[in-house]
């Protein structure tokens, strides 16, 4: 079965950094578009960043210049390097794998940015 397992979340002060990881199994990882999404309390889930099978990336304006998505097709891992974190980055961050009609989600990892 397909599994996406996020890790790396936690509590960090404003201006700090975190690196989220997503371990994928049960898919031909290299052909999937991978993404990070987040959902803050009381808000809709929103796109953070995606990375395609060819390595092209897309990210939300709110995180451009601060967050970087990357992938390792050998390890079947997706990463989100988050720098200069702000309180409004606080959310549950979800890993996503998508290809055509296939769409899979991880369980989420909490990121809290607070003094």
ABEGO torsion letter per residue (X at the ends): XBBBBBBGBEBBBBGBBBBBBBBBBGBBAAABBBBBBBBBBGBBBBBABBBBAAGBBBBBAAABGABBBBBBAAAGBBBBBBBGBBAAABBBBBBBBBBEABBBBBAEBBBBBBX
